[in-house]
Amino acid sequence: MSEQAGSELARTVAGSLARVRARIQRECELAGRRGQDVSLVAATKGFGAEVIAAAIAANLTDIGENYYQEADVKFTRVAWPTYPVRKHFIGRLQRNKARRIAALFDVVQTVDDLAVAAQLDRGAKEAGKPSLDVFVQANISQDDRGGVPTDSCVAFAAELSRFEALRPRGLMAVGPRQSGAVPDAFGRAARAYDAMRAVVPGIEHLSLGMSNDMGEAIRAGSTMLRIGTALFGERVKEKEPVR
Ligand SMILES: *Cc1c(COP(=O)(O)O)cnc(C)c1O
């Protein structure tokens, strides 16, 4: 991409980000919360490395990707700044990719299986990482998207703490597609998060909310939104390219 096209994309993303931040601020005020207590992960799946570059140029410091292979290719093409930009894995975890995911990402938000967790732990250590931040993915909807049942999240997070390199830091959940079911589902996630925070040290992130349910997420207490479409427009492809 030419330098000119790159800076135009950066301006477009900066404009969308300003609108998203204004919306977050409004929703926070309505919910009696402070805007600075809600952080933003830019979900860049399906877009090229230039979109990650534009997100960084707009001062976003957290990037979320769903597919190992896609992220691996794109990350090598990004000129990363000298300050830290955190890479979040927000896709379905496959056991055979977990070690590489642990090496490539700073935060793995979708842990819902102890065998996969063991691979993440191993991968982090092999990569020379003293620790790897992980979130428990909670299942809060009928839609088949994996996740730990909300009443097992505390026990699961406690199990994760037993791994040498894994640091449980939060709870992540994907809301149901049916919008009427979102508030109840987010409520269940928030209660599981509170329960986890009361018992497991170091828990401080509730990763809840995407472009179409960020208002409900903020009302439920989300501290971390994962936003793609509202920042970058509609994705062309949803699926992982080649395995
Ligand atoms: C794609 C994705 C997002 C962002 O979704 P948008 O609707 O584009 O904002 C957030 N979380 C997860 C887990 C995703 O896969």
The ligand as a Tripos MOL2 file, in Angstrom:
@<TRIPOS>MOLECULE
LIG
   15    15     1     0     0
SMALL
NO_CHARGES

@<TRIPOS>ATOM
      1 C1        -14.6890  -10.3450   15.3930 C.3       1 LIG1
      2 C2        -14.7680  -10.3340   16.8620 C.ar      1 LIG1
      3 C3        -14.9960   -9.1490   17.5600 C.ar      1 LIG1
      4 C4        -15.3020   -7.8420   16.8800 C.3       1 LIG1
      5 O1        -16.5680   -7.9240   16.3010 O.3       1 LIG1
      6 P1        -17.2460   -6.6550   15.5610 P.3       1 LIG1
      7 O2        -18.6600   -7.0190   15.4930 O.co2     1 LIG1
      8 O3        -16.5870   -6.5750   14.2380 O.co2     1 LIG1
      9 O4        -16.9740   -5.4670   16.4020 O.co2     1 LIG1
     10 C5        -14.9840   -9.2120   18.9480 C.ar      1 LIG1
     11 N1        -14.7750  -10.3680   19.6010 N.ar      1 LIG1
     12 C6        -14.5520  -11.5300   18.9670 C.ar      1 LIG1
     13 C7        -14.3230  -12.7670   19.7460 C.3       1 LIG1
     14 C8        -14.5480  -11.5510   17.5810 C.ar      1 LIG1
     15 O5        -14.3510  -12.7220   16.9410 O.3       1 LIG1
@<TRIPOS>BOND
     1     1     2 1
     2     2     3 ar
     3     2    14 ar
     4     3     4 1
     5     3    10 ar
     6     4     5 1
     7     5     6 1
     8     6     7 2
     9     6     8 1
    10     6     9 1
    11    10    11 ar
    12    11    12 ar
    13    12    13 1
    14    12    14 ar
    15    14    15 1
@<TRIPOS>SUBSTRUCTURE
     1 LIG1         1 GROUP 0 **** ****
